[in-house]
Amino acid sequence: MGVNEYPLASDRLKGCVNDAMGWSDLLSDHFDFPRSSIKVITDTDATKRAVVAALKRLLARARSGDVFVFGNSSHGSQVPDEDGDEKMLDEVLCPYDADDNVLRDDELREVFSAIPAGVRLTAILDNCHSGSGTRAPAGPGTLYRRARYMDPQHAGAPAEWSPRGKSRGGAKYPESQMRELLLAGCRSDESSYDADLEGKFHGAMTFYALRVIEAANYRLTYEDLVRRVKRRLTAAEFDQHPRIEGRDANKGRQIFT
């Protein structure tokens, strides 16, 4: 999923569709994922209903030994927790219709709980999970950089509600219980950035991840990938720290295998 063209002009991004196409090309050209098996959903088509339905169809046909990838480049936000699994806040993905239909972390966890034994699924989330608010784009004469963070009111949070000063707290679901492996663009309290990089718009994490993978001749572990991407982001002065989350055995696997 890649969403640039949100209904509100103030929410629009520039690099998310390029991210989605970049991951699609990588998987088909270098990891033997058939083009016919890859579904890229962008902009107005990337509604919550469409994305969840596509994920459920994917998992419905999963069999032991299958390898799947779910990628998201969009805004992220935080909204009030509704079921008590976390203190105060839920992290959310923001599909095209986020004003009415954010995709909560709880809902993703429920979908991923259906992953059959022996199936490997990597989720790549290049969006903000930050409560610090949106930073302004770079000023005139500088390259474009914008946090992929949506104002909570645009993501369906109650009027006047703000995550500032509220504790996320510890989640009830530890990494050892995760069936999926998560490659996140930043920590839960940080922003992931949309940026002009070498003359093309991308998410900063995705841009450097694709280049690290190419430089490694498409063979490295998830742990190696995150370590190398962190170094590149730091060198480029991006204040975000990608993470790999999941069972320890999965973190040491070769990517997309």
C-alpha positions in Angstrom: 0.0 0.0 0.0 1.2 3.5 -0.9 -0.8 6.6 -0.2 0.3 10.1 -1.4 -3.0 11.7 -2.4 -5.0 12.0 0.8 -8.3 13.9 0.6 -6.9 16.9 2.5 -4.2 18.7 0.7 -2.3 19.4 3.9 -1.9 15.6 4.5 -0.5 14.8 1.0 2.9 13.1 0.7 5.2 12.5 -2.3 7.2 9.3 -1.8 4.7 6.6 -0.8 3.7 5.3 -4.2 7.4 5.2 -5.2 8.1 3.1 -2.1 5.3 0.6 -3.0 6.7 0.3 -6.6 10.2 0.0 -5.3 9.5 -3.0 -3.0 7.3 -4.6 -5.8 10.2 -4.4 -8.3 12.7 -5.7 -5.7 10.6 -8.8 -4.9 9.8 -9.6 -8.5 13.2 -8.9 -10.0 15.5 -10.4 -7.3 13.5 -12.7 -5.0 11.4 -14.7 -7.5 8.0 -13.3 -6.5 5.9 -13.6 -9.7 4.5 -10.3 -10.8 1.1 -11.8 -11.0 1.2 -12.6 -7.3 2.0 -9.0 -6.3 -0.9 -6.5 -5.7 0.0 -2.9 -5.3 -2.8 -0.7 -3.9 -2.3 3.1 -4.1 -3.9 6.4 -3.4 -7.8 6.4 -3.7 -7.8 2.6 -4.1 -6.0 2.1 -0.8 -9.0 2.2 1.5 -9.0 0.3 4.8 -11.6 -2.1 3.4 -9.5 -2.9 0.3 -6.3 -3.3 2.2 -7.7 -5.6 4.9 -9.6 -7.6 2.2 -6.4 -8.1 0.2 -4.5 -9.3 3.4 -7.2 -11.7 4.3 -7.3 -13.2 0.7 -3.6 -13.6 0.9 -3.6 -15.5 4.1 -6.6 -17.6 3.1 -4.6 -19.3 0.5 -1.4 -19.6 2.6 0.2 -23.0 3.0 3.2 -24.1 5.0 6.5 -23.1 3.3 4.9 -20.0 1.7 6.7 -16.6 2.0 4.6 -13.4 2.0 5.3 -9.7 2.3 3.0 -6.8 3.3 4.3 -3.4 2.7 2.9 0.0 3.8 4.0 3.5 3.0 1.6 6.1 4.3 1.0 8.5 7.1 0.8 6.9 10.6 -0.7 8.4 13.7 -1.8 7.6 17.3 -5.4 7.5 18.6 -7.0 6.7 21.9 -6.8 3.0 22.8 -10.3 1.4 22.9 -9.7 -2.1 24.3 -7.3 -1.7 27.1 -4.4 -3.6 25.6 -2.2 -0.5 25.7 -2.1 2.5 28.0 -3.8 5.5 26.3 -2.6 5.0 22.7 -3.0 2.8 19.7 -0.6 3.2 16.7 -2.5 3.3 13.4 -1.8 3.2 9.7 -3.6 5.8 7.7 -5.2 4.5 4.5 -6.8 6.9 2.0 -10.0 7.1 4.1 -8.2 7.5 7.4 -10.6 10.2 8.6 -13.2 7.5 9.1 -11.2 4.2 8.9 -7.7 4.1 10.4 -6.1 0.6 10.6 -5.2 0.0 14.2 -2.3 -2.1 15.4 -4.9 -4.3 17.1 -6.6 -5.0 13.8 -3.4 -5.8 12.1 -2.5 -8.2 14.9 -5.8 -9.9 14.5 -5.3 -10.4 10.8 -1.8 -11.7 11.3 -3.0 -14.1 14.0 -4.4 -16.1 11.1 -0.9 -16.9 9.7 -0.8 -20.7 9.4 2.1 -22.6 10.9 5.1 -22.8 8.6 4.2 -19.6 6.7 6.6 -16.6 6.8 5.2 -13.1 6.5 7.3 -9.9 6.6 5.4 -6.6 7.3 7.3 -3.5 6.1 5.8 -0.3 7.7 7.4 2.9 6.5 5.1 5.4 8.3 5.2 7.3 11.6 4.2 5.8 14.9 4.9 9.1 16.7 3.1 11.2 19.2 5.4 14.2 18.7 3.4 16.0 16.0 4.1 16.8 12.4 7.2 18.7 11.6 7.0 21.3 8.9 8.5 20.6 5.4 12.0 21.9 4.8 12.1 25.6 3.9 13.0 27.2 0.5 16.3 26.2 -0.9 16.5 22.9 1.0 15.5 19.4 0.0 12.0 18.3 0.9 11.7 16.3 4.1 8.3 15.7 5.8 7.3 13.5 8.7 4.8 10.9 7.7 2.6 11.7 10.7 -1.1 12.5 10.4 -2.8 14.9 12.8 -4.9 12.6 15.1 -8.0 14.7 14.3 -7.5 13.8 10.6 -7.3 10.1 11.7 -10.6 10.1 13.5 -9.5 11.0 17.0 -11.9 13.0 19.1 -11.8 16.8 18.6 -9.2 18.5 20.8 -7.7 15.2 21.7 -3.9 15.0 21.5 -1.4 12.3 22.3 1.0 14.7 23.8 1.9 13.9 27.4 0.1 10.5 27.2 1.9 7.3 27.9 1.8 4.5 25.4 2.8 2.0 28.0 3.7 -1.6 27.5 1.8 -3.8 25.1 0.4 -7.2 26.2 1.8 -9.0 23.2 5.5 -9.6 23.4 7.7 -10.1 20.3 8.0 -13.8 21.2 4.3 -14.2 20.3 4.5 -12.5 16.9 3.8 -14.8 14.0 4.9 -12.1 11.5 8.2 -10.3 11.3 8.0 -6.5 11.3 10.4 -4.1 9.7 9.4 -0.7 11.0 10.7 2.6 9.7 11.1 4.1 13.2 10.4 3.5 16.9 6.9 3.9 18.2 7.7 7.4 19.5 9.4 8.7 16.3 8.5 9.9 12.9 9.4 8.3 9.5 10.3 10.8 6.9 9.1 11.4 3.3 12.0 13.0 1.5 13.6 14.1 -1.8 16.6 11.7 -2.1 18.9 11.8 -5.2 16.1 13.6 -7.1 13.3 11.1 -6.3 10.7 11.1 -3.6 10.8 8.1 -1.2 10.4 7.2 2.4 13.9 7.6 3.9 13.9 4.0 5.4 12.7 2.5 2.1 15.2 4.4 0.0 18.2 3.3 2.1 16.9 -0.2 2.6 16.6 -0.8 -1.2 20.1 0.4 -1.7 21.6 -1.6 1.2 19.9 -4.7 -0.2 21.4 -4.0 -3.7 24.8 -3.4 -2.2 24.7 -6.7 -0.4 23.9 -8.5 -3.6 20.4 -9.2 -2.3 21.7 -11.5 0.4 21.7 -10.4 4.1 19.7 -11.1 7.2 17.0 -8.8 8.6 19.3 -7.9 11.5 22.0 -6.9 9.1 19.6 -4.9 7.0 18.4 -2.8 10.0 21.9 -2.2 11.3 23.1 -1.0 7.9 20.0 1.2 7.3 20.4 2.8 10.7 23.9 3.9 9.8 22.9 5.4 6.5 19.9 7.3 8.1 22.2 8.7 10.8 24.8 9.8 8.2 22.0 11.5 6.2 20.8 13.3 9.4 17.4 11.6 9.6 16.2 11.4 13.2 14.6 8.0 13.0 15.7 4.5 14.1 14.3 1.5 12.1 13.5 -1.6 14.1 13.1 -5.3 13.4 10.5 -7.0 15.7 9.5 -10.6 16.0 10.9 -13.9 17.2 14.7 -14.0 17.5 15.0 -16.9 15.1 13.2 -15.0 12.4 15.4 -11.9 12.8 18.4 -13.9 11.8 16.8 -15.2 8.6 17.9 -14.1 5.1 15.5 -11.5 3.9 12.3 -12.5 2.1 13.0 -16.3 2.5 
